[in-house]
Amino acid sequence: MSTPTATGTGGARASHYTISEVAALTGLSAHTLRWYERIGLMPHVDRSHTGQRRFSERDLGWLGFVGKLRLTGMPVADMVRYAELVREGDHTRNDRRELLEATRRDVLARITELQDTLAVLDVKIGHYGTPCGGTPT
């Protein structure tokens, strides 16, 4: 991967990344990154004078958060809604919190299901350690 481009004016310098650099850093394809931008999941991405996307550290942080939301199983429509609420400003904090709390409840329910499933697997695996070799089910 190439080194991020350092840009900025005056004494302020900020790193900007090309779409291929962001794809390499995040594991997302360039197609997915463009799609995220098109559906409103990504905030406005800066462009160079030639029109090339220039992702910032902040964009990378946002993509990391979106990746966590994806892992929760949150529907894309809810992720886009969350992104819209963020862009609308501070007055949407309660709506954003409610959306995240609902997702948290869903994750906890899935964790409980997975723990129950793990317990069943542990019992079955334990049977294979017995002299009879376990049950056929």
N, C-alpha and C positions, 0 to 999 in steps of 0.2 A: 504494500500500500504506500502511496506517496505521502509525504508530509503535508499536513494541512497548511493552507495558505494563510499567512499572517497579513491582515489588512487593517486599515484604520486610518484616522487622521490625527494629526497632532501627536501627543504622547500616548493617546489611547490606542491599544492594539487588541484586536479580537481575532480569534481563529475562525476561519470559515472552511467548510468541507464541501467537496463536490458530491454529487449524488452517488458516484461510484465509491468514494471514500466512506460515505455514510452506509451504503449497502454492505461494504466490507466490515465496518465496525459493528453494525447491528444484526447482520445476518438476514436482513430484509432485502428483497430484490428492488432494483430501480423501479420496476413496474409497480410494486406495492407502494413504494414511497410516493410515486406520482399519483397513484390511486388515493392514498391517504390525503394528499393535498386536494385532489379533485373533489372528494366527498366532504371535505371540511374537517377532517380529523386532525390535520396539521394546521397550525396557525400559518399565517402568511410567511412564505419562505422568501428571503431576499434573493434578488437576481443580480448578476453582474451586468455590465453594460452590454454584453453580448447575449444576455438572456439566460445564461447558465445559472441553475439553482446554486445558492450559497447557503449551506446550513450552518447554523451557529451552535455553540456549546449548549445554549438554551434549547435549541431544537433537538439536540441529542438527548438532553434530559427529558424532554417531553416524550420522545420516542421510547425511552426507557420506561417511562410511566405507562404509556400505551401498551407496551409489551407486557407489563404486569397486569393491566386490565384484561388483555387478551387471555392470559393464563387463568384468570378468574372465570372465564367463560362468559364474560359480559358481552351481550350482543353488540355488533358494530353500530347499530342505530343508537344504542345507549351511550356508546363511546363518543359518537358524533354529537349527541345531545350534550354530554358533559363538556366537550370542547366548545360548543356554542355558548354554554353557560359561562365558561371561563372567559371567553371573548366579550360577553355582555358586561362583565365587570363584577365588582365586589358585592353589589346588591343581590347577586345570585348565590351567595355562599350557602344559604340554607338549602336551596334546591340541589346544589352540588353535594352537600353533605348527605342529604336524603338518598340521592342516587348511589353514593358510595356505601352508605349503611345498608341499603337493600342488597347490593352486590356482596357485601360482607356476610349478610345473613345467608345468601345463596352458597357462598364458599363454605361457611361453617356446616351447612346441611350436607354439602358434598363431602366434606372431611369426615363427618359422622358416617355417611354411607361407605366411604372408603375404609374407615376403621372397622366397620362391621364386616366388610368383604375381606379385609386382611385377617380378621379373627377366624373366619371360615377357612381361608387358605392355610393358616397356621395349624388348625385342627387336621385338615387333610394331609398336610405335610408331615405332621406328627404321626399319623397312621402309618406312613411308609417306614418309620423307624421301629415299628412293632414286628415281632416274629412272624405274624401272619401276612405281612406285606401290605396291609391296608385293605380297605374295602373297595369293591369295584366301582363305587359311585364317585 
